[in-house]
Amino acid sequence: MVEGPMTQGAGRGADVWHDASAMGAATPLPDGYTPTQRDLPVIGAAGPVPTPTLIDAPSPLASPGPSSQGGEGPLYVVGDVHGYLDELRAALLNQGLIDTEDHWIAGNARLWFLGDFTDRGPDGVGVIDLVMQLSAEAAAAGGYCKALMGNHELLLIGAKRFGDTPVSSGAGTASFKAAWLLNGGQHSDMERLQDHHVQWMSRLDAMALADDHLLVHSDTTAYLEYGSTITDVNDAITETLTHHDADETWDLFRKFTKRFAFRDEATGAAAARELLDTYGGRRIVHGHSPIPYLLGEVGSEDGGDGTPQVHGPHVYADSLAVAMDGGVTMAGKLLVAQLPLPE
């Protein structure tokens, strides 16, 4: 578990990061690396693990009907899942997107996952398998189920491909395996991870535009470093991963861990507007940074009080940004929401 400030910002790092069981001595934090601080308990670690709760949602639709725009079905987004497969199943069932056998029943509805399928929770590979299954079933029904690249996908790809291979960082030597274990990597996931899972993750888009919503995983402006159009960004990141270069992949992972670009009252709206002006859309929808952190509502260090209160997506930055990471791993909620959000 990472120790440090609870509201660490983008581009700032704790002095060291370590996992005693995995790494032994403390390892310097790579320059620009911004892990979520002391938030997410690792399954199997000492101490009790809180039981996550689900999103407060309206009564599910048995079969969401088409929208009035071009015959397309309603649009849904899913926040960070982090291996909590049972919570994901319950949330999708509650929204009427799947049945009790985990099959797509939403017709031409459209569903986007915002990334971070694995690590910290008990069944990350099971989450990936379900998303891949629903992608096929939704397409056959006239809808779609798609997914974005999160920093934990990059982390898992790196741990699988490069293991203990040293990578360059501004604060000393690091490795993907060490970073993966530090950030809740589950040995059971690595044991079950197959080549087709890695290939699927490595081809995920980094950003997309859906119904005037700019969908990204991380609340960072680092996407601007990869191109001035959505296609350019997605192509550049996919191309980087085809190189199978540990340092290039590490640099990509490091940039995807940055966060809180839209949170500051003085500069956040301007940062959000820069992305929207560049890539299109009227509102950014992202995961990555848990809503309790964005709001400064986190529990105490000993977990004795202050359970995060998450009631749904968090709209902020002059209504230009929507946060979808409900903090399922810190006793928050696994969020599934229909867009556009009610005004």
GUZATOR-950026 format. One line per field, with one value per residue (C-alpha): chain; residue number from 1; x, y, z. Coordinates in steps of 0.1 Angstrom, whole numbers. Each point is the difference from the previous one (the first is absolute). Example, Ala and Ser with C-alpha at 12.3 -4.5 7.8 and 13.67 -1.06 7.14 Angstrom:
2
cadena = [A_A] .
num = [1_2] .
px = [123_14] .
py = [-45_34] .
pz = [78_-7] .
//
This chain:
343
cadena = [A_A_A_A_A_A_A_A_A_A_A_A_A_A_A_A_A_A_A_A_A_A_A_A_A_A_A_A_A_A_A_A_A_A_A_A_A_A_A_A_A_A_A_A_A_A_A_A_A_A_A_A_A_A_A_A_A_A_A_A_A_A_A_A_A_A_A_A_A_A_A_A_A_A_A_A_A_A_A_A_A_A_A_A_A_A_A_A_A_A_A_A_A_A_A_A_A_A_A_A_A_A_A_A_A_A_A_A_A_A_A_A_A_A_A_A_A_A_A_A_A_A_A_A_A_A_A_A_A_A_A_A_A_A_A_A_A_A_A_A_A_A_A_A_A_A_A_A_A_A_A_A_A_A_A_A_A_A_A_A_A_A_A_A_A_A_A_A_A_A_A_A_A_A_A_A_A_A_A_A_A_A_A_A_A_A_A_A_A_A_A_A_A_A_A_A_A_A_A_A_A_A_A_A_A_A_A_A_A_A_A_A_A_A_A_A_A_A_A_A_A_A_A_A_A_A_A_A_A_A_A_A_A_A_A_A_A_A_A_A_A_A_A_A_A_A_A_A_A_A_A_A_A_A_A_A_A_A_A_A_A_A_A_A_A_A_A_A_A_A_A_A_A_A_A_A_A_A_A_A_A_A_A_A_A_A_A_A_A_A_A_A_A_A_A_A_A_A_A_A_A_A_A_A_A_A_A_A_A_A_A_A_A_A_A_A_A_A_A_A_A_A_A_A_A_A_A_A_A_A_A_A_A_A_A_A_A_A_A_A_A_A_A] .
num = [1_2_3_4_5_6_7_8_9_10_11_12_13_14_15_16_17_18_19_20_21_22_23_24_25_26_27_28_29_30_31_32_33_34_35_36_37_38_39_40_41_42_43_44_45_46_47_48_49_50_51_52_53_54_55_56_57_58_59_60_61_62_63_64_65_66_67_68_69_70_71_72_73_74_75_76_77_78_79_80_81_82_83_84_85_86_87_88_89_90_91_92_93_94_95_96_97_98_99_100_101_102_103_104_105_106_107_108_109_110_111_112_113_114_115_116_117_118_119_120_121_122_123_124_125_126_127_128_129_130_131_132_133_134_135_136_137_138_139_140_141_142_143_144_145_146_147_148_149_150_151_152_153_154_155_156_157_158_159_160_161_162_163_164_165_166_167_168_169_170_171_172_173_174_175_176_177_178_179_180_181_182_183_184_185_186_187_188_189_190_191_192_193_194_195_196_197_198_199_200_201_202_203_204_205_206_207_208_209_210_211_212_213_214_215_216_217_218_219_220_221_222_223_224_225_226_227_228_229_230_231_232_233_234_235_236_237_238_239_240_241_242_243_244_245_246_247_248_249_250_251_252_253_254_255_256_257_258_259_260_261_262_263_264_265_266_267_268_269_270_271_272_273_274_275_276_277_278_279_280_281_282_283_284_285_286_287_288_289_290_291_292_293_294_295_296_297_298_299_300_301_302_303_304_305_306_307_308_309_310_311_312_313_314_315_316_317_318_319_320_321_322_323_324_325_326_327_328_329_330_331_332_333_334_335_336_337_338_339_340_341_342_343] .
px = [0_13_7_-1_-23_-36_-3_32_-2_12_37_7_14_7_36_-1_-23_2_-16_19_-11_7_30_19_18_-18_2_1_-32_4_-2_-36_-14_-32_-16_-32_11_-9_-34_-5_5_17_-19_19_18_-1_-30_-37_-11_-31_-30_-8_-35_-18_-11_-34_-18_-35_-21_17_-14_-6_10_12_-17_17_6_-16_34_7_-16_29_-7_7_36_15_34_17_26_31_-8_34_-8_-34_-18_-30_-6_2_-25_-24_3_-5_-29_-15_1_-16_30_6_-21_6_22_22_-13_-6_-38_3_-6_15_12_36_23_35_24_25_28_18_-15_26_21_-11_-32_-3_-7_14_3_-36_-9_19_-17_-34_7_13_-31_-24_18_-8_-36_-8_13_-22_-30_6_16_36_21_34_29_27_36_7_33_-5_-3_34_13_-12_13_34_1_-8_24_29_-2_31_17_14_-17_13_-16_9_4_20_-5_-35_-17_-35_-3_8_-24_-28_4_1_-32_-21_11_-15_20_-31_-6_36_-4_-32_11_3_14_-34_-7_32_-7_-35_13_28_-24_-24_-6_11_-29_-33_-28_-36_-30_21_17_38_8_34_14_23_-8_31_10_28_-21_11_35_-11_-19_-26_-28_-15_12_35_1_-14_23_31_-7_-8_32_21_-12_9_36_2_25_0_11_-26_-28_12_-1_-36_-10_15_-19_-33_4_-1_-33_-20_5_-35_-4_16_-25_23_13_-21_-27_26_18_-33_-8_34_-7_-36_12_26_-19_-36_-30_-16_8_29_-10_29_9_34_-3_-25_-28_7_35_-13_-24_25_-23_22_2_26_33_-12_-33_-20_-24_-8_-13_-1_-35_-4_-35_8_22_17_-4_26_23_-29_-19_26_11_-17_19_-11_23_-22_28_-14_33_-3_-36_-14_-21_5_-17_-20_-18_-20_10_-8_-4_-31_5] .
py = [0_34_24_37_30_-7_27_-2_20_-6_0_-2_-31_-14_-3_-38_-28_-35_-33_-19_-34_6_23_-1_33_33_9_37_13_6_36_10_-32_7_-32_3_5_-24_-5_-35_-31_-30_-32_-24_28_1_16_1_9_21_-13_22_13_6_31_14_-5_3_-30_-19_-1_-35_10_36_13_20_37_26_7_-22_-31_-4_-14_17_7_-14_3_-21_13_-19_-36_-12_-37_3_-24_-7_37_6_-27_14_36_-11_-21_29_22_-27_-5_-37_-29_-22_-23_30_2_33_9_37_-2_30_17_13_-7_14_-12_27_-24_-15_-34_-18_3_3_-19_-38_-8_24_-26_-9_36_1_-33_15_32_-19_-23_30_17_-29_-4_37_2_-29_18_32_19_1_-5_17_7_26_-5_8_3_-34_-16_15_-12_-36_-1_13_-25_-29_11_14_-14_11_17_33_31_36_25_33_-13_-32_-35_-15_-30_-7_-31_20_28_-25_-17_33_11_-31_-25_-34_-31_-19_24_-4_-38_1_28_-13_14_9_21_20_4_13_25_12_10_20_36_27_24_2_24_-12_22_31_-16_-2_-33_-6_-20_24_35_14_22_-25_-11_32_-13_-28_19_27_-23_-31_-22_13_-6_-35_-9_14_-20_-32_4_5_-33_-18_9_-23_24_1_37_12_-19_13_36_-6_-16_29_26_-19_0_38_14_29_22_13_3_33_29_24_-22_-31_13_14_-33_-18_26_-6_-36_6_27_-24_-32_10_-5_22_-20_-23_-33_-18_-26_-4_24_-13_25_0_13_27_11_-4_-25_-29_-22_3_-18_-28_-4_7_25_22_-27_17_12_-4_4_2_17_32_30_28_24_24_-31_-9_-32_-31_-24_-36_-18_-6_-16_-35_-13_25_-9_24_-9_-16_26_-7_30_9_31_28_4_18_37] .
pz = [0_-9_29_-5_-4_-9_-26_-19_-33_-35_-4_37_17_34_9_-2_-10_11_8_26_-11_-36_-1_32_3_-9_-37_-11_-15_-38_-11_-7_13_19_16_19_35_29_-15_-13_21_-16_1_24_18_38_16_-10_-35_-2_-19_-30_-6_-32_-17_8_-33_-13_-8_-28_-35_-12_-35_-6_-31_-28_4_-23_-16_-30_15_24_34_33_11_32_16_27_24_13_8_14_1_18_-23_22_6_-38_-7_25_-13_-37_10_20_-31_-22_-22_8_13_30_-22_-9_-36_-19_0_-8_-38_-17_32_0_29_6_27_11_8_30_0_22_32_36_-5_0_-37_-26_-27_6_-6_-33_-11_7_-19_-30_1_2_-28_-23_12_-2_-35_-11_16_-19_29_12_31_-2_23_5_11_37_18_16_-34_-9_34_-6_-36_13_28_-23_-28_20_35_20_-29_13_-15_-1_24_13_36_-5_-12_-1_-16_-12_22_31_-10_-8_34_18_-17_9_-26_7_-6_-9_-29_-13_2_-21_-24_-36_-32_-13_31_-5_-37_7_26_-22_-27_21_-9_24_-7_-19_-7_6_-1_6_30_-2_17_16_28_18_11_-16_-29_-10_-29_-18_-2_-24_-27_-8_-10_17_-29_3_38_-3_-29_18_32_-19_-20_32_14_-32_6_31_15_38_3_-25_17_34_-12_-13_33_19_-19_4_38_2_14_13_-31_3_37_8_2_-17_-29_-2_-23_-24_-1_-8_-26_-17_-5_-12_-24_-14_-2_-1_23_26_31_11_17_18_25_18_30_26_6_38_-8_-23_28_28_16_11_31_27_-3_24_-19_32_-15_-29_-24_-35_-9_-38_-14_-37_-25_10_-23_5_-18_-9_-11_-26_17_14_23_-2_24_30_21_0_16_29_10_-26_-30_-33_-23_-31_-14_-30_-19_-2_37_12_3] .
//
